Amino acid sequence: MNRKAASPILLMVPVLLLASACDNGNGTCAGLCDRTNGPMIEMCFIAGSEEECRKDLLEHCTAQPGALQGYLETNFNPGCDSCSADCVEYPQLAAAPNIYLYPEATRDVHVTLETDQGRSIPVSVPEYDHGWNVSVEPSGLIDGKYDYLYYEAIVNLDAQNAEGWTIERAGIFPFFEDTLAAYGFENNEIADFLVFWEPALPRSACYMIYPQLDRQVSQMVGLKVDPAPDTVRRLWFVVEPRGTCDELPAPAIEPLARIGFTVVEWGVVLQ
């Protein structure tokens, strides 16, 4: 398996981080400033290193009410050993969707994603440059070295929450394994899901899990594949960590019948 994706830790944090000298007006560094302007709170930290700067900002911003998952770049001001952050609520981040392609014969395939308001794809492997143009083998091997197309996308969450499951922590990964298999995902695809999410899923006593299937996923991120596949299955899980479990009506699961050129995708959105 070849993956060159961003660290799972970075997947967990959507904030906008901006550099600032954090000057106290006398040309020296202020200690800690807290300026509130509507929903935005700017914090200025004295940090001895860039690593410390990032840690302080991420901890601060993700502690704000309404902080969501995702991340953008931050910077460190070495001249003043300081940094600042504007914590802004962003739409949700679809973390680590994997797209698997299985043509009937080796062929060139063009794949494009349609994001809301033309938002960019912040992370992708291989690089997404207005689309992927790749050569794919029947085994699913892409350009001779990738097992899938990997991306992250900032989305306006438009998800169903009427049906799903409540799963306690001890059973969460056996649940994902069994449920992905029930929907028709194969062993290699399930293994990739578990390898990514076992270390990345936030710890919680319980999880509310809402499945989003093809049409619902496409309302958040559209997918176009040329040539057109014969079979498509897109499945995202919206996962809400909770302190206690509430009952949910479980959805009916229809397994996928793979016919001809098949495209499958899994992904997760953390609430």
Residue pairs with C-beta under 8 A, 6 or more apart in sequence:
1 147
1 192
1 195
2 145
2 146
2 147
3 125
3 150
4 125
5 96
5 123
5 125
5 150
5 196
6 123
6 152
8 96
8 196
8 199
8 200
9 200
10 71
11 69
11 70
11 71
11 93
11 95
11 96
11 152
11 200
12 62
12 69
12 71
12 95
12 200
12 202
12 270
13 58
13 61
13 62
13 69
13 70
13 71
14 67
14 68
14 69
14 70
14 71
14 72
14 90
14 92
14 93
14 154
15 57
15 58
15 61
15 62
15 67
15 70
15 71
15 72
15 85
15 87
15 88
15 90
16 72
16 85
16 86
16 87
16 88
16 90
17 57
17 61
17 72
17 73
17 74
17 75
17 83
17 85
17 86
18 74
18 75
18 84
18 85
18 86
19 74
19 75
19 76
19 77
19 83
19 84
20 42
20 44
20 77
20 82
20 83
20 84
21 29
21 77
21 79
21 80
21 82
22 29
22 30
22 33
22 44
22 45
22 46
22 77
22 80
22 82
22 83
22 84
23 29
23 30
23 80
24 30
29 46
29 80
29 81
29 82
30 44
30 46
30 82
31 46
32 43
32 44
32 45
32 46
33 42
33 43
33 44
34 41
34 42
34 43
35 41
35 42
39 66
39 88
39 89
40 86
40 87
40 88
41 64
41 86
41 87
42 84
42 85
42 86
43 56
43 57
43 60
43 84
43 85
43 87
44 82
44 83
44 84
45 53
45 56
45 57
45 60
45 82
45 83
45 84
46 81
46 82
47 53
47 56
47 76
47 81
47 82
47 83
48 81
49 76
50 76
50 78
53 74
53 76
53 82
53 83
54 74
54 76
54 83
56 83
57 74
57 83
57 84
57 85
58 71
58 74
60 85
60 87
61 67
61 85
61 87
64 87
66 89
67 87
67 89
68 89
68 90
68 91
68 92
68 93
69 92
69 93
69 95
69 269
69 270
70 90
70 92
70 93
70 95
70 152
70 154
71 93
72 122
74 83
74 85
75 83
76 83
77 83
90 154
91 116
91 154
91 155
91 156
91 157
92 154
92 155
92 156
92 157
92 269
92 270
92 271
93 152
93 153
93 154
93 155
93 269
93 270
94 152
94 153
94 154
94 155
94 220
94 221
94 236
94 267
94 268
94 269
95 152
95 200
95 267
95 268
95 269
95 270
96 150
96 152
96 196
96 197
96 200
96 267
96 268
97 150
97 151
97 152
97 153
97 221
97 236
97 265
97 266
97 267
98 148
98 149
98 150
98 189
98 192
98 193
98 265
98 266
98 267
99 111
99 148
99 149
99 150
99 151
99 223
99 263
99 264
99 265
100 140
100 147
100 148
100 189
100 263
100 264
100 265
101 109
101 111
101 134
101 136
101 140
101 142
101 148
101 149
101 225
101 229
101 262
101 263
102 136
102 138
102 139
102 140
102 258
102 261
102 262
102 263
102 264
103 109
103 136
103 137
103 138
103 261
104 138
104 260
104 261
105 138
106 135
106 136
106 137
106 138
107 135
107 136
107 227
108 133
108 134
108 135
108 136
109 132
109 133
109 134
109 135
109 136
109 225
109 226
109 227
110 131
110 132
110 133
110 225
110 226
111 131
111 132
111 134
111 149
111 223
111 224
111 225
111 226
112 130
112 131
112 132
112 223
112 224
113 121
113 128
113 131
113 151
113 153
113 221
113 222
113 223
113 224
114 221
114 222
114 223
114 224
115 121
115 153
115 154
115 155
115 221
115 222
116 155
116 156
116 220
116 221
119 153
119 154
119 155
121 128
121 151
121 152
121 153
122 152
122 153
122 154
123 150
123 151
123 152
124 149
124 150
124 151
124 152
125 146
125 149
125 150
125 151
126 132
126 134
126 142
126 143
126 146
126 149
128 149
128 151
132 149
134 142
134 143
134 146
134 149
135 142
135 143
135 144
136 142
140 147
140 148
140 188
141 147
142 148
142 149
147 188
147 192
148 189
148 192
153 220
153 221
155 220
155 221
155 269
156 220
157 220
157 238
157 269
157 271
158 216
158 219
158 220
159 210
159 212
159 216
159 220
159 238
159 269
160 210
160 212
160 216
161 210
161 238
162 249
163 210
163 211
163 248
163 249
163 250
163 251
164 208
164 209
164 210
164 211
164 238
164 248
164 250
164 251
165 175
165 179
165 208
165 209
165 248
165 250
166 206
166 207
166 208
166 209
166 242
166 245
166 246
166 247
166 248
167 175
167 206
167 207
167 209
167 245
168 205
168 206
168 207
168 245
169 203
169 204
169 205
169 206
169 207
172 201
172 207
173 194
173 197
173 198
175 209
176 190
176 193
176 194
176 197
176 237
177 190
177 194
179 211
179 253
180 189
180 190
180 193
180 235
180 266
181 190
182 253
182 255
183 233
183 235
183 253
183 254
183 255
183 256
184 233
184 255
184 256
184 257
184 258
184 264
185 193
185 233
185 235
185 256
185 264
185 266
189 264
189 266
193 266
197 268
201 239
202 241
202 270
203 241
204 241
204 242
204 243
205 242
205 243
205 244
205 245
206 241
206 242
206 243
206 244
206 245
207 239
207 240
207 241
207 242
208 239
208 240
208 242
208 245
208 246
208 248
209 237
209 238
209 239
209 240
210 237
210 238
210 240
211 235
211 236
211 237
211 238
211 251
212 220
212 235
212 236
212 237
212 238
212 269
213 233
213 234
213 235
214 232
214 233
214 234
216 236
217 223
217 234
217 235
217 236
217 265
217 267
218 234
220 236
223 232
223 234
223 263
223 265
225 232
225 263
227 261
228 261
229 260
229 261
229 262
229 263
230 259
230 260
230 261
230 262
231 256
231 257
231 258
231 259
231 260
231 261
231 262
231 263
232 262
232 263
232 264
233 256
233 262
233 263
233 264
233 265
234 264
234 265
234 267
235 264
235 265
235 266
235 267
236 266
236 267
236 268
236 269
237 266
237 267
237 268
237 269
238 268
238 269
238 271
239 268
239 269
239 270
239 271
240 270
240 271
241 270
241 271
256 264
